[in-house]
């Protein structure tokens, strides 16, 4: 019998999987494009250091701002194109509300 991925059998990751996260009250990871990229690079460095499988960016805001999602998507695309280590990145929004949402981020194309 073939083994199945945890994604197909359980909503919870295996106990040996590492997730790192960052939580913000606002919808921005940084004040501008440069700050956002710097903060993201710090988080990705932390993921590499501990070999994290996933990075979760959480905010109390209803959605992440466009600068943040654009920077993260571009960086994700660049790292994958260069065949470098990159964790799966999730965006969690509306933390603390009655309708939080979790989205697996996909890289920007081009």
SULMO-V382219 format. One line per field, one symbol per residue. ss: DSSP state (H for helix, E for strand, - for the rest). phi: phi as a letter, one per 20 degrees, with the letter a starting at -180 (. if undefined). burial: 1 if it has 16 or more other C-alpha atoms within 10 Angstrom, else 0. A space follows every 10 residues. Layout:
# SULMO-V382219
ss = ???
phi = ???
burial = ???
This chain:
# SULMO-V382219
ss = -----HHHH- --------EE EEEE------ --HHHHHHHH HHHHHHHHHH ---EEEEEE- -----HHHHH HHHHHHHHHH H------EEE EEE------- EEEE------
phi = .ffdfgfecb fdfffeeddd bcdceeeceb fbgfffffff ffffffffgd lfebcdddbf ffbfffgfff fffffgffff feldfbffdd ddclfneecf cdcffdffem
burial = 0000000000 0000000011 1001001111 0000011001 0011001000 1111111111 1111001111 1111111100 0000011011 1111100001 0000001000
